Amino acid sequence: MIQDIDSKRSHVPGKILLYFAAVMLVALLVYGWSMPPVDASGFRQTQTALSIDWIARGFPVLSYITPVIGAPWSIPFEFPLYQWLAAILANATGMGIDNSARLVSAVFHVGCVVMVYRVVLAIRADRALALCIAGAFAASPYALFWGRSVMIESTAVFFGLVFVWALARLREAPLGYPRMLGLGLVAVLSAVLSALVKVTTFFGFAAFVALAFAWLALREHGWRPQWLARQWPLLAWGALSALAVVAVMTQWLTHADALKAQSPLGHEITSSALSAWNYGTLQQKLDPATWWGTVFKKRFSGAVGSNWVFLVFLVVGLCARPIRAAVLVLLVAYLAPVAVFTNLHIAHPYYQAATIVFATSIVGLVVWWSIQRAQASGKTTRPIWLVGFLCLLSLGTLGGSYFKRMKEAREPGQVAQIAAVVKAATPEDSVIVGFGQDWSSELPYLAGRRAVMVPDWAPTTALASMAASDAALGGLPLGALVECRNAIGSDPARSAHLQQIIARYSAGVSVQTVGQCQVWLHR
């Protein structure tokens, strides 16, 4: 009986974290329900929403369009599983794209919490441990905020966790062939789906599996033939998953790049053209400022809301002998994607959604270890105070940072004002030509129009093409020309092309000023 009471008490800290996270997730969804997806990384959220919008209108799924940089409009990056599900929900219920996309994202986020719990149980049958690690992930302010955004992140993380779970279950012995086959197929399918939705996210889970396997081999003398013979299902299905990912991703990238290359601007965002941008430079990887200024100061806070508090958890975990090895494996898995896709993690704060589960797992491990210590010393209330502190820290971060961003997103900014003017005064099948907003999807999404958003980095050949013909409009009428402050005319030739384009699309139309931008409307 005493053992049962102690067991139930050990579950309390993890449950507190989970209950807190449930309340906060609902609060975030309710507060952001009528808000456009521009509360953070609006560039990326509206790009995803724009694709969902046009899929919901009945356009192709696999060759889906994101009409932001000109005809023929299709510039696919990820496989559109998330976008397709959000479009289906929007059409089935009549709700707006913003809300259907947030709901799908949140459902996958809740699925991630469940899968974290199941992964831990598959590795070690300790419910208190599973509750602590799942609760730490669920209560993370970073995971809560991005888990309900209009993003593909929670979808990719969910399938990555299913992949880890399936491989963990394959370590069970003995396994009948039907069960082994089922788990193996789940591992392969989930690996492929995670990589298709977002390959940079899947990389983190593949790295974690490789690190965990290496740790097991080292601990259990994995070089012995007997050990290898026992682990052959794990090895075989892990290798098959990797091969399937490479094969399918190769086909998808070939398909996507062929579609992008059909337009002058799209050619600049193919996988080969973006390779250097994605990986970053060796100098970035070796620069201490990257790891101090970006990783520690900006990214370490995601797990609990404070970089210094997370550092304390990390140090405690590395010093606690029972959990040291697991903390080290999780730390390397957390940092490995940053070391590989360095520039992406520097440029985009949402990229940590792929790795935050490894950081929060370290927090959960330390909470569980504190429970074991508290029970041994008879001071069972200490873990309660610890998770209470984590909840307060998360609440403070949500209120002080994320809710503030959401409040600001409710106020119509310059882009929203331009979009409202364009939407009210132009035909639905018309096209916006825009300068000075990079190739952001915010204006075309909020206006509900196709667009040719010309970034400052547009090649001179693309500018010359636009100056000479209307090919970028794809045969559709021009609805609006929008010029905001830009640096496209960096030399005489580029400046001349820019002036030709503006003269071409502003002829005979009066101009109006919206914010700091000039807008010409073709009614």
ZASE-405760 format. One record per residue (C-alpha): z, x negated, y. Coordinates in steps of 0.1 Angstrom, whole numbers, padded with zeros to 4 digits, always signed. Layout:
ZXY ...
//
This chain:
+0000+0000+0000 +0009-0028+0024 -0024-0045+0016 -0043-0012+0024 -0025-0010+0058 -0033-0046+0066 -0069-0039+0056 -0072-0009+0079 -0056-0028+0108 -0081-0056+0103 -0109-0030+0109 -0095-0018+0143 -0109-0046+0165 -0144-0042+0153 -0142-0004+0156 -0130-0007+0192 -0160-0028+0201 -0184-0003+0184 -0168+0027+0201 -0170+0010+0234 -0206+0001+0229 -0215+0037+0219 -0201+0050+0251 -0218+0024+0272 -0252+0029+0256 -0250+0067+0263 -0239+0060+0299 -0269+0036+0304 -0294+0061+0290 -0280+0090+0310 -0278+0070+0343 -0314+0056+0339 -0330+0088+0326 -0349+0096+0358 -0355+0060+0368 -0388+0041+0366 -0389+0011+0343 -0385-0015+0371 -0347-0022+0370 -0354-0057+0356 -0386-0076+0347 -0406-0046+0360 -0437-0066+0354 -0432-0065+0316 -0416-0031+0313 -0444-0014+0332 -0470-0034+0312 -0455-0019+0280 -0452+0016+0296 -0488+0014+0308 -0501+0007+0273 -0480+0036+0259 -0494+0059+0286 -0530+0053+0277 -0523+0055+0239 -0506+0089+0246 -0538+0100+0265 -0557+0096+0232 -0571+0061+0236 -0574+0037+0205 -0542+0023+0191 -0552-0010+0175 -0576-0018+0204 -0552-0002+0229 -0560-0006+0266 -0537-0020+0293 -0559-0013+0323 -0546-0038+0347 -0571-0067+0351 -0605-0049+0349 -0630-0035+0324 -0632-0033+0295 -0595-0028+0300 -0582-0040+0266 -0559-0070+0267 -0536-0066+0236 -0507-0090+0230 -0484-0075+0204 -0492-0051+0176 -0485-0017+0192 -0460-0002+0167 -0434+0004+0194 -0460+0017+0218 -0475+0041+0192 -0441+0055+0183 -0432+0061+0220 -0465+0078+0226 -0460+0101+0196 -0426+0110+0208 -0439+0117+0244 -0467+0139+0231 -0445+0158+0206 -0417+0166+0231 -0435+0166+0264 -0411+0141+0279 -0422+0113+0302 -0433+0079+0290 -0403+0063+0306 -0379+0084+0286 -0397+0084+0253 -0400+0046+0254 -0363+0042+0263 -0353+0065+0234 -0374+0046+0209 -0360+0013+0221 -0324+0026+0219 -0329+0040+0184 -0341+0006+0172 -0312-0010+0191 -0287+0012+0171 -0307+0003+0140 -0301-0034+0149 -0263-0028+0150 -0264-0011+0116 -0285-0040+0102 -0262-0066+0116 -0234-0049+0097 -0254-0047+0065 -0265-0083+0067 -0230-0095+0070 -0219-0074+0040 -0248-0088+0020 -0237-0123+0027 -0199-0117+0023 -0183-0084+0012 -0157-0083+0040 -0158-0050+0060 -0135-0064+0088 -0159-0093+0092 -0190-0070+0093 -0173-0047+0118 -0164-0077+0141 -0199-0092+0141 -0217-0059+0145 -0192-0048+0172 -0196-0081+0191 -0234-0076+0191 -0232-0039+0201 -0207-0045+0230 -0227-0074+0245 -0237-0063+0280 -0270-0081+0276 -0278-0064+0243 -0268-0030+0257 -0290-0033+0288 -0321-0046+0272 -0316-0024+0241 -0325+0007+0262 -0353-0009+0283 -0390+0000+0280 -0395-0031+0259 -0406-0041+0223 -0375-0064+0219 -0352-0041+0199 -0381-0032+0175 -0389-0068+0167 -0352-0077+0163 -0347-0047+0140 -0374-0058+0116 -0362-0094+0118 -0327-0083+0107 -0342-0063+0079 -0360-0094+0067 -0327-0114+0067 -0309-0086+0049 -0335-0084+0022 -0334-0121+0015 -0296-0121+0015 -0297-0093-0011 -0321-0114-0032 -0293-0139-0037 -0273-0114-0058 -0272-0121-0095 -0283-0107-0118 -0311-0086-0103 -0334-0065-0124 -0371-0069-0118 -0377-0035-0102 -0349-0042-0076 -0360-0078-0070 -0396-0065-0065 -0384-0039-0041 -0363-0062-0020 -0391-0088-0020 -0416-0063-0007 -0392-0052+0020 -0387-0088+0030 -0425-0094+0033 -0432-0062+0051 -0404-0065+0076 -0413-0102+0083 -0449-0092+0090 -0438-0062+0112 -0413-0083+0132 -0440-0110+0138 -0467-0085+0147 -0444-0068+0172 -0433-0101+0187 -0439-0134+0169 -0416-0154+0192 -0387-0131+0182 -0395-0134+0145 -0394-0172+0149 -0356-0171+0155 -0350-0151+0123 -0372-0174+0103 -0354-0204+0117 -0320-0188+0108 -0331-0181+0072 -0343-0217+0069 -0311-0231+0083 -0289-0209+0062 -0308-0218+0031 -0305-0255+0039 -0268-0251+0044 -0265-0233+0010 -0285-0261-0007 -0263-0288+0009 -0231-0270+0000 -0241-0260-0036 -0261-0292-0045 -0294-0274-0042 -0314-0304-0055 -0303-0297-0090 -0329-0279-0112 -0304-0253-0124 -0297-0243-0088 -0333-0240-0079 -0339-0219-0110 -0312-0195-0100 -0326-0192-0065 -0363-0188-0073 -0365-0152-0062 -0352-0162-0027 -0375-0191-0025 -0406-0173-0038 -0402-0142-0016 -0393-0163+0014 -0424-0184+0010 -0446-0153+0004 -0432-0138+0036 -0441-0169+0056 -0477-0169+0041 -0481-0132+0048 -0469-0137+0085 -0494-0165+0090 -0523-0146+0074 -0517-0114+0093 -0509-0130+0126 -0541-0151+0124 -0561-0119+0120 -0543-0100+0147 -0546-0129+0173 -0583-0132+0165 -0588-0095+0171 -0567-0095+0203 -0583-0126+0218 -0618-0112+0212 -0608-0081+0232 -0592-0102+0260 -0622-0125+0263 -0645-0096+0273 -0634-0099+0309 -0632-0129+0332 -0595-0124+0339 -0587-0114+0303 -0602-0147+0291 -0573-0165+0310 -0546-0148+0290 -0558-0154+0254 -0534-0171+0230 -0551-0205+0234 -0552-0202+0272 -0515-0194+0273 -0504-0220+0247 -0491-0245+0273 -0474-0218+0292 -0456-0204+0261 -0443-0237+0248 -0437-0255+0280 -0439-0292+0285 -0420-0321+0268 -0405-0329+0302 -0390-0294+0304 -0376-0297+0269 -0359-0330+0276 -0348-0323+0311 -0310-0318+0313 -0315-0294+0342 -0333-0270+0317 -0303-0269+0294 -0276-0269+0321 -0293-0248+0348 -0312-0223+0326 -0296-0222+0292 -0259-0227+0301 -0256-0212+0336 -0280-0183+0332 -0284-0175+0294 -0250-0184+0279 -0235-0154+0298 -0255-0129+0278 -0232-0127+0248 -0201-0116+0265 -0209-0115+0303 -0196-0150+0311 -0210-0184+0302 -0176-0200+0304 -0159-0174+0282 -0187-0178+0256 -0183-0215+0257 -0146-0211+0249 -0155-0189+0219 -0181-0215+0208 -0156-0244+0210 -0129-0224+0192 -0155-0215+0165 -0165-0251+0160 -0129-0262+0158 -0118-0235+0133 -0125-0250+0099 -0131-0218+0079 -0160-0207+0102 -0172-0240+0116 -0203-0243+0094 -0214-0207+0100 -0209-0212+0138 -0230-0243+0138 -0258-0226+0119 -0257-0197+0143 -0257-0220+0173 -0287-0239+0161 -0305-0206+0154 -0296-0194+0189 -0310-0225+0206 -0340-0233+0184 -0363-0207+0200 -0354-0221+0235 -0363-0256+0223 -0397-0244+0210 -0407-0217+0236 -0390-0234+0264 -0410-0221+0293 -0409-0185+0282 -0371-0187+0281 -0370-0202+0315 -0394-0177+0331 -0383-0145+0314 -0347-0134+0311 -0355-0108+0284 -0366-0134+0259 -0330-0139+0249 -0331-0105+0233 -0346-0124+0204 -0316-0147+0200 -0286-0129+0214 -0276-0117+0180 -0268-0152+0169 -0246-0158+0200 -0227-0126+0195 -0223-0134+0158 -0204-0165+0169 -0181-0142+0190 -0176-0118+0161 -0167-0147+0138 -0141-0159+0162 -0126-0124+0165 -0125-0121+0127 -0108-0155+0124 -0082-0144+0150 -0075-0114+0129 -0068-0136+0099 -0045-0158+0119 -0027-0129+0134 -0021-0113+0100 -0008-0146+0087 +0017-0149+0116 +0026-0112+0118 +0012-0109+0154 -0014-0083+0146 -0018-0070+0182 -0034-0102+0195 -0069-0094+0182 -0066-0060+0199 -0059-0077+0232 -0089-0100+0226 -0114-0073+0220 -0099-0053+0249 -0107-0083+0271 -0143-0084+0257 -0148-0048+0265 -0135-0052+0301 -0157-0083+0306 -0187-0063+0293 -0179-0034+0315 -0176-0056+0345 -0210-0072+0338 -0226-0038+0333 -0211-0024+0365 -0215-0054+0386 -0250-0065+0376 -0270-0041+0354 -0259-0008+0369 -0265-0023+0403 -0301-0032+0393 -0306+0004+0380 -0293+0018+0413 -0317-0003+0433 -0346+0008+0410 -0340+0044+0419 -0349+0036+0455 -0387+0037+0461 -0397+0002+0470 -0430-0009+0485 -0450-0007+0453 -0437+0027+0445 -0446+0039+0480 -0482+0025+0476 -0485+0041+0442 -0474+0075+0456 -0501+0073+0484 -0528+0062+0459 -0519+0089+0433 -0519+0117+0459 -0552+0107+0475 -0576+0093+0448 -0594+0108+0418 -0576+0104+0384 -0605+0085+0369 -0607+0060+0398 -0598+0023+0399 -0574+0003+0421 -0584-0032+0432 -0552-0051+0442 -0544-0085+0456 -0510-0101+0461 -0490-0086+0432 -0500-0111+0405 -0514-0090+0376 -0483-0068+0375 -0487-0033+0359 -0462-0017+0383 -0488-0003+0407 -0513+0010+0381 -0485+0025+0360 -0467+0043+0388 -0501+0055+0403 -0515+0065+0369 -0547+0047+0375 -0567+0019+0360 -0566-0013+0381 -0581-0047+0387 -0550-0066+0398 -0563-0100+0409 -0536-0127+0406 -0534-0158+0427 -0544-0179+0397 -0577-0160+0391 -0605-0185+0384 -0631-0190+0411 -0658-0177+0387 -0639-0144+0383 -0637-0141+0421 -0674-0148+0425 -0682-0122+0399 -0662-0096+0417 -0678-0105+0450 -0713-0101+0435 -0709-0069+0414 -0688-0040+0404 -0687-0049+0367 -0648-0052+0368 -0647-0015+0376 -0664-0006+0343 -0687+0020+0359 -0658+0040+0374 -0654+0049+0411 -0632+0028+0433 -0600+0047+0443 -0581+0022+0465 -0581-0013+0477 -0547-0028+0482 -0541-0062+0498 -0507-0077+0500 -0498-0113+0511 -0514-0137+0486 -0525-0173+0481 -0559-0166+0465 -0579-0182+0493 -0565-0216+0486 -0598-0233+0495 -0629-0224+0515 -0650-0212+0485 -0622-0190+0472 -0614-0176+0506 -0650-0167+0511 -0651-0148+0478 -0619-0130+0487 -0633-0119+0521 -0665-0107+0505 -0645-0086+0480 -0624-0071+0507 -0654-0064+0529 -0673-0048+0499 -0645-0024+0490 -0632-0016+0525 -0665-0007+0541 -0665+0026+0559 -0629+0033+0550 -0600+0033+0574 -0570+0012+0566 -0533+0021+0566 -0503+0000+0563 -0476+0006+0537 -0447-0018+0539 -0463-0053+0543 -0496-0043+0525 -0528-0029+0537 -0543+0000+0518 -0579+0014+0519 -0582+0048+0502 -0616+0061+0488 -0609+0098+0486 
//
